């Protein structure tokens, strides 16, 4: 198994936000309390009880009595968290014998944090049975075989993680001994909570040919044979997703590998000595045995086709008789002309730029054919490997994808990497027979859907509002730009684009990054438009034409296309009004790529979410809302009928009536959202997080995207601002929002907003 980015010199601890009191708020939150009571002690452990009240979070750390006591912030960042508002028994292990320790606990809520401590001394160590008189405990690493040894910690590892790589131009092996296993996070392998781990990079004198090479290795600052690399070898214990107290580096270390056994003796700066032993399988992929020797494909790919750029790097479309999958590699390894040979590790992150992405890949849009012959979305992939071999233009590619449900997909491809062909013939002119009225895609940008009778050819034309409206377009010549968001740029140029993924030619979808160039000529005569579009798709020129009016079908077409297509289900629409804001939501429609939402028949927008939020509505007014589901595959489905709902905004609470309504500020709510069940979405471009249960929505903006814990109202680098509830700005907010926990990129909310507690974890991954 190959390990990437396993070693870190520094582990950044997030700042912890302490909420300030709101002088305008009624003090409903009591001060938290916490108390520590010492229990029993052994030679290497101490037990104690922590009791807390009125707390949202409680954690503890154990430090030597002579050390500086940690702050509450440090305890919450690096300590062990326990249940709040009850008595909890806990034990600290791996301590030094005959040493005085302080157990320090901290508790906090939205109002403040408090601390408590207790002093406990570990017992004196007893001599090992059989020690000869005069033997001293704690012999240094490097004692001669046969010497009686006494270690501060004698650790038996139950599992081993191995890898093969290169350090300073020298071949090396990576191994980590542990007792709890590992989990993938951002493409790296990390220990899991409660686990203890000893990591080493060793430099062999000769390759092991598929197993860790036998030999004796000693710690060295110089990378040379038979050494342990000093800067990249360490010990840690994983607590709450982070190494407790950080990584501990070795002062001295010796490691012996024999057939089926690893034994390490390490000394730390404080003088403590640990021994770690593992016995079992020491196999490692070092090229001694090729993965292809043992690979048995469960799915054979018949196509490996260039798919263009993506937000994950560059993409290939991989297809077989019973599956399809998109496979993304970093752009430096993958082009339309070829893919670099080598081994790649699967990553689930979409945050390119927050990692070096050395030899990584990811997968999206994974479909398997069901018993009825229909391609259906398969289980989410969690880990995997890719092996790419190349001889001339011929590739042999193996994918191992481990899915969340336990399924292992073994995919094999042999052949050339091809470029996609463009359907409909190279010189054919495609004639559209209908053109929708324009809808406002984003501010100052209008879009018009064009299609032919068969539904096999469709596109959504995008124009600047200075030349286009719902029912009219200014005649002229327009030039292609790659993104509809670039249309309104204030440069005065006559540009056009397509809504991305809206172009279908002969039933095949093409993205804007597969279009090389284009022109669009528009003429108008008595409301009849003649539109000619010439574009180059994957180096093939295509021509589209439309003659007719906007919003009606041309050439006497009677709409018979629906007899060839299945209409999507009608969305079931509902609305929730709070103040003069409203959240309109609906259930997801199978087969839909997005939804067109119209307010009062004029204000239209297209969204990919299953809700929209309207702000600043008129008081004492009833609105009508319609939602149309648009098909993801226009060759199979047509748009749905409109689902409708009405929403009524009540009277303005501030209009007349004197002081009626008391001190209601319009933002407070008496609802409870503890253990909230919600879905979340993350918009990387705007750095906005939206959490909703379909009727109640909390939205906020992050200071940056870094996969860490964010703090409401904090002043550090990672904090939350612009907090709204159903579109209404929050009066006050404190607490945390965590984007990522372990390998699952979910949203974890623990906050008090407008005096209401919000806790819960999103039911979906946001990337």
ZIMOCOR-V957340 format. One record per pair of residues at least 12 apart in sequence whose ideal C-beta (glycine too) atoms are under 7 Angstrom apart, sorted by the first residue. I is the first residue (numbers start at 1). GAP is how many residues later the second one is. Records with the same first field share a line. If there is no record, write none. Layout:
I: GAP / GAP
This chain:
1: 160 / 161 / 162 / 284
2: 161 / 162 / 283 / 341 / 343
3: 158 / 160 / 171 / 186
4: 183 / 184 / 341 / 354
5: 183
6: 168 / 182 / 183 / 193
7: 192 / 225
8: 239
11: 231 / 232 / 235 / 236
13: 64 / 65
14: 63 / 694 / 695 / 704
15: 699 / 701
16: 57 / 60 / 61
17: 694 / 696 / 697
18: 95
19: 91 / 92 / 694 / 715
21: 90
22: 710
25: 707 / 730
28: 727
29: 80 / 81 / 82
30: 24
31: 23 / 80 / 81
32: 20 / 21 / 22 / 23 / 75 / 76 / 77 / 80 / 82
33: 19 / 20 / 21 / 74 / 81
34: 16 / 18 / 21 / 24 / 71 / 72 / 73 / 80 / 82
35: 16 / 81
36: 12 / 14 / 67 / 69 / 80 / 81 / 82
37: 12 / 81
38: 80 / 81 / 82
41: 79 / 80 / 81 / 82
42: 80 / 81
43: 54 / 79 / 80 / 82
44: 49 / 50 / 51 / 53 / 78 / 109
45: 46 / 47 / 48 / 50
46: 16 / 46 / 49 / 55 / 57 / 74 / 76
47: 42 / 44
48: 42 / 55 / 70 / 72
49: 38 / 39 / 40
50: 32 / 38 / 40 / 55
51: 36
52: 32 / 33 / 55
53: 32
54: 55
55: 29 / 30 / 52 / 53 / 54
56: 28 / 52 / 53 / 54 / 694
57: 19 / 24 / 27 / 51
58: 23 / 24 / 26 / 47 / 49
59: 16 / 17 / 20 / 21 / 22 / 23 / 47
60: 15 / 19 / 20 / 22 / 30 / 43 / 44 / 45
61: 14 / 17 / 18 / 43
62: 30 / 39 / 41
63: 38 / 39 / 41
64: 35 / 37
65: 35 / 36 / 37 / 54
69: 33 / 35
70: 34
72: 34 / 36 / 41 / 43
75: 29 / 31
76: 30
78: 164 / 166 / 167
80: 159 / 160
81: 159
84: 23
94: 59
95: 27
96: 26 / 56 / 176
97: 25 / 26 / 27 / 28
98: 24 / 26 / 27
99: 22 / 23
100: 19 / 21
101: 19 / 21
102: 15 / 17
103: 14 / 15 / 17
104: 13
110: 624 / 625 / 642
125: 12
128: 20 / 22
131: 17
132: 16
135: 13
137: 13
138: 12 / 14 / 135
140: 127
141: 111 / 112 / 113 / 124 / 125 / 126 / 132
142: 112
151: 122 / 123 / 124
152: 120 / 121 / 122
153: 121
154: 121
155: 41 / 119 / 120 / 121
156: 121
157: 20 / 21 / 22 / 119 / 120 / 121
158: 21
159: 19 / 22
160: 15 / 17 / 102 / 118 / 120
161: 14 / 15 / 21 / 28
162: 12 / 13 / 50 / 122
163: 121
164: 120 / 121 / 122
167: 34 / 56 / 62
168: 55
170: 33 / 53
172: 29 / 30 / 31 / 57
173: 29 / 31 / 39 / 111
174: 27
175: 25 / 37 / 87
176: 21 / 22 / 23
177: 20 / 21 / 85 / 99 / 101
178: 13 / 17 / 18 / 19
179: 16 / 17
180: 12 / 14 / 15
181: 14
183: 559 / 560
184: 198 / 199 / 559
185: 557 / 558
186: 161 / 163 / 169
187: 158 / 160 / 162 / 168 / 173
191: 45 / 47
192: 46
193: 45 / 46 / 47 / 48
194: 44
195: 43
196: 41
197: 38 / 39
198: 37 / 66 / 68 / 78
199: 34 / 35
200: 28 / 33 / 55 / 64
201: 27 / 28 / 31 / 32
202: 15 / 26 / 53
203: 20 / 21 / 22 / 23 / 24 / 26
204: 21
205: 20 / 21
207: 79 / 81
208: 76 / 78 / 80
209: 79
210: 73 / 74 / 76 / 78 / 79
211: 71 / 72 / 73
212: 45 / 70 / 72
213: 44
214: 43 / 44 / 45
215: 42
216: 38 / 40
217: 38
218: 36
219: 31 / 33 / 34
228: 25 / 27
233: 17 / 20
234: 13 / 14 / 15
235: 13 / 31
236: 12
241: 500 / 501
248: 20
250: 16 / 17 / 18
251: 16 / 17 / 18
252: 15
253: 13
260: 19 / 20 / 22
261: 18
262: 16 / 20
263: 14
264: 12
291: 96 / 107
292: 95 / 106
295: 103 / 115 / 117
296: 114
297: 113 / 114 / 115
298: 111 / 112
299: 21 / 23 / 24 / 110 / 111 / 112
300: 20 / 112
301: 17 / 18 / 19 / 110 / 111 / 112
302: 17 / 18 / 19
303: 15 / 16 / 115
304: 12 / 14 / 91 / 93 / 109 / 111 / 113
305: 12 / 113 / 115
306: 30 / 111 / 113 / 114
307: 19
308: 203 / 205 / 206
309: 204
310: 18
311: 39
312: 16 / 38 / 40 / 50
313: 15 / 16 / 17 / 18 / 21 / 39
314: 14 / 15 / 17 / 20 / 21
315: 13
316: 101
318: 95
322: 46 / 47
323: 44 / 45 / 46
324: 43 / 51
325: 38 / 40 / 41
326: 37 / 38 / 39
327: 34 / 36
328: 33 / 34 / 36
329: 15 / 32
330: 27 / 30
336: 83
338: 79
339: 49 / 78
340: 48
341: 47 / 48 / 49
342: 17 / 46
343: 16 / 42 / 44
344: 15 / 16 / 17 / 41 / 42
345: 14 / 15 / 40
346: 15 / 16 / 17 / 35 / 37 / 38 / 39 / 55
347: 13 / 15
348: 14 / 34 / 395
349: 418
350: 417
351: 354 / 356
354: 352 / 353
361: 25
363: 18 / 38
366: 12 / 15
378: 25
379: 24 / 25 / 26 / 28
380: 23 / 24
381: 20 / 21 / 22
382: 20 / 21 / 22 / 361
383: 19
384: 15 / 16 / 17 / 18
385: 15
386: 12 / 13
393: 23
394: 21 / 22
395: 18 / 20 / 21 / 22
396: 18
397: 16
398: 14
399: 12
419: 119
420: 118
422: 83 / 115 / 116 / 118 / 120
423: 82 / 83 / 84 / 85
424: 81 / 82
426: 114
429: 114 / 116
430: 22 / 27 / 113 / 114
431: 21 / 114
432: 18 / 19 / 20 / 112 / 114
433: 19 / 20 / 120 / 121 / 122 / 124
434: 16 / 17 / 119 / 120 / 123
435: 13 / 15 / 111 / 113 / 115
436: 12 / 13 / 115
437: 33 / 34 / 113 / 114
438: 30 / 31 / 32
439: 157 / 165 / 167
440: 164 / 165
441: 21 / 43 / 58 / 165
442: 43
444: 20 / 21 / 44
445: 17 / 19 / 20 / 39 / 42 / 43
446: 17 / 19 / 22 / 23
447: 13 / 14 / 15 / 52
448: 12 / 13 / 102
450: 96
451: 183
453: 104 / 108
454: 107 / 110
455: 106 / 109 / 110 / 179 / 180 / 183
456: 48 / 50 / 51 / 179
457: 47 / 48 / 49
458: 44 / 46 / 176
459: 39 / 43 / 44 / 85
460: 38 / 39 / 42
461: 35 / 37
462: 22 / 25 / 34 / 35 / 36 / 37
463: 24 / 33
464: 23 / 24 / 31
465: 23
467: 27
471: 79 / 80
472: 78
473: 49 / 56
475: 47 / 48 / 49
476: 18 / 46
477: 17 / 42 / 44
478: 16 / 17 / 18 / 41 / 42
479: 14 / 15 / 16 / 40
480: 16 / 17 / 35 / 37 / 38 / 39 / 55
481: 14 / 16
482: 15 / 30 / 31
483: 14 / 29
484: 13 / 15
496: 24
497: 15
498: 14
500: 12
504: 130 / 131
505: 37
507: 128
510: 27
514: 23 / 24
515: 20 / 21 / 22
516: 20 / 23
517: 19
518: 15 / 16 / 17 / 18
519: 15
520: 13
527: 22
528: 19 / 20 / 21
529: 17 / 19 / 20 / 21
530: 17
531: 14 / 15
532: 13
561: 77
562: 76
565: 71 / 72 / 73
566: 70 / 71
567: 70 / 71 / 73
568: 21 / 23 / 24 / 61 / 63 / 69 / 71 / 72
569: 20 / 71
570: 70 / 71 / 73
571: 15 / 16 / 18 / 24 / 56 / 58 / 69 / 72
572: 14 / 15 / 71
573: 13 / 52 / 54 / 70 / 71 / 72
574: 71
575: 50 / 70 / 72
576: 119 / 150
577: 70 / 71 / 72
578: 148 / 150
579: 87 / 149
580: 36 / 37 / 39 / 69
581: 32 / 33 / 34 / 36 / 145 / 146 / 147
582: 32 / 35 / 65
583: 28 / 30 / 112 / 114 / 143 / 144
584: 13 / 27 / 28 / 41 / 61 / 63
585: 25 / 26 / 109 / 110
586: 24 / 41 / 57
587: 23
588: 22
589: 40 / 51
591: 40 / 41 / 46
592: 37 / 38 / 39 / 40
593: 37 / 38 / 39
594: 12 / 13 / 14 / 36
595: 12 / 32 / 33 / 34 / 35
596: 32 / 34
597: 15 / 28 / 30
598: 28
599: 15 / 24 / 26
600: 23 / 24
609: 72
611: 81 / 86
613: 84 / 113 / 114
615: 112
617: 32
618: 31
619: 30 / 31 / 32 / 33
620: 29 / 30 / 31
621: 28
622: 24 / 26
623: 23 / 24
624: 20 / 22
625: 19 / 20 / 22
626: 16 / 17 / 18
627: 15 / 16
628: 12 / 14
653: 13
665: 66
666: 62
667: 61 / 62 / 63 / 64 / 87
668: 86 / 87
669: 85 / 87
671: 85
672: 84 / 85
673: 83 / 84 / 85
674: 83 / 85
675: 84 / 85
676: 17 / 82 / 83 / 84
677: 16 / 83 / 86
678: 13 / 14 / 15 / 82 / 84
679: 13 / 83 / 84 / 85
680: 67 / 82 / 84 / 86
681: 85
682: 84 / 85
684: 21
687: 14 / 15 / 17 / 18
688: 13
689: 13 / 48 / 58
691: 56 / 58 / 71
696: 30
697: 29
698: 27 / 55 / 60
699: 25
700: 20 / 22 / 23
701: 20 / 21
702: 18
703: 14 / 15 / 16
704: 13 / 14
706: 12
707: 32 / 33
708: 31
709: 27 / 29
710: 26 / 27
711: 25
712: 21 / 22 / 23 / 39
713: 20 / 21
720: 17
723: 30
725: 28 / 29
730: 23 / 24
731: 23
732: 22
733: 18 / 20
734: 17 / 18
735: 15 / 16 / 17
736: 14 / 15
737: 12 / 14
744: 21
745: 20 / 21 / 22
746: 15 / 16 / 19 / 20
747: 15 / 19
748: 13
